[in-house]
Amino acid sequence: MTKYELALVVNAVIEDEARAAVLNNVKDMIVKAGGQDLKVNETGRQRLAYEIQKMSEGYYYFIQFDAESSVPAQLEAKLRIMDNVLRYLCVRQDEE
């Protein structure tokens, strides 16, 4: 298994319950795809470098997990069509 980190920027205008639902959906997708050892680092509301969909702020999450090499592609295909996800990036972490 390889270590990955998913950076997720969620719409900051939505309510806390909706934001938590988005995070739970993403965590469920990772687990269903075979991901393990999820660690969520919530950095909170931050200003975006540039406007995305006329929004200047987003809610940032960094999710670390272990998975097979096919999982990031599956995640990105599903994240691409989620409504309240502004941006996402899944990268492989180097072994230390």
C-alpha positions in Angstrom: 0.0 0.0 0.0 1.1 3.5 -0.8 0.6 6.6 1.4 -1.5 9.4 -0.1 -2.7 12.8 0.9 -5.9 14.4 -0.4 -6.2 18.1 -0.2 -9.8 19.2 -0.3 -11.3 22.7 -0.5 -15.0 22.8 0.3 -17.4 25.6 -0.2 -17.2 27.9 2.9 -20.7 29.4 2.5 -22.6 26.2 3.2 -23.7 25.3 6.7 -21.6 23.2 9.1 -23.9 20.1 8.7 -23.5 20.2 4.9 -19.8 20.6 5.2 -19.6 17.6 7.6 -21.7 15.6 5.2 -19.3 16.4 2.3 -16.3 15.3 4.5 -18.1 12.1 5.5 -19.0 11.3 1.9 -15.3 11.7 0.9 -14.1 9.5 3.8 -16.7 6.8 2.9 -15.5 6.9 -0.7 -11.9 6.3 0.4 -12.9 3.4 2.7 -15.1 1.8 0.0 -12.2 2.0 -2.5 -9.9 0.2 -0.1 -8.2 3.0 1.7 -7.0 2.5 5.3 -5.6 4.5 8.2 -7.5 7.7 7.5 -6.2 10.8 9.3 -8.1 14.1 8.8 -6.4 17.4 9.4 -8.9 20.3 9.3 -7.2 23.7 8.8 -10.5 25.5 8.6 -11.7 28.5 6.6 -8.9 30.3 4.6 -8.7 32.8 1.9 -8.3 31.4 -1.6 -5.4 32.6 -3.8 -7.9 33.5 -6.5 -11.7 33.4 -6.8 -13.3 30.1 -7.6 -17.0 30.2 -8.6 -17.1 33.8 -7.3 -16.0 32.7 -3.8 -12.9 34.1 -2.1 -12.8 31.7 0.9 -12.8 27.9 1.2 -12.8 25.3 4.0 -9.6 23.2 3.8 -9.2 19.5 4.8 -6.1 17.4 4.4 -6.8 13.6 4.5 -4.0 11.1 4.7 -4.6 7.5 3.9 -3.0 4.3 2.7 -4.4 2.7 -0.5 -3.6 0.9 -3.7 -2.4 2.9 -6.7 -5.8 2.8 -8.5 -7.6 4.6 -5.6 -6.6 8.2 -6.4 -8.0 8.0 -9.9 -11.3 6.6 -8.6 -11.5 9.4 -6.0 -10.8 12.1 -8.4 -13.5 10.9 -10.8 -16.1 11.1 -8.0 -14.8 14.4 -6.5 -15.0 16.0 -9.9 -18.8 15.9 -9.9 -19.5 16.7 -6.2 -21.3 20.0 -5.8 -19.7 21.6 -2.8 -16.1 20.6 -3.5 -14.3 23.6 -5.0 -10.9 22.0 -5.6 -9.1 18.7 -4.8 -5.6 17.2 -5.2 -4.5 13.7 -4.3 -0.7 13.2 -4.1 1.5 10.3 -3.1 3.6 11.0 0.0 7.3 10.1 -0.1 8.5 7.5 2.2 10.7 9.0 4.9 
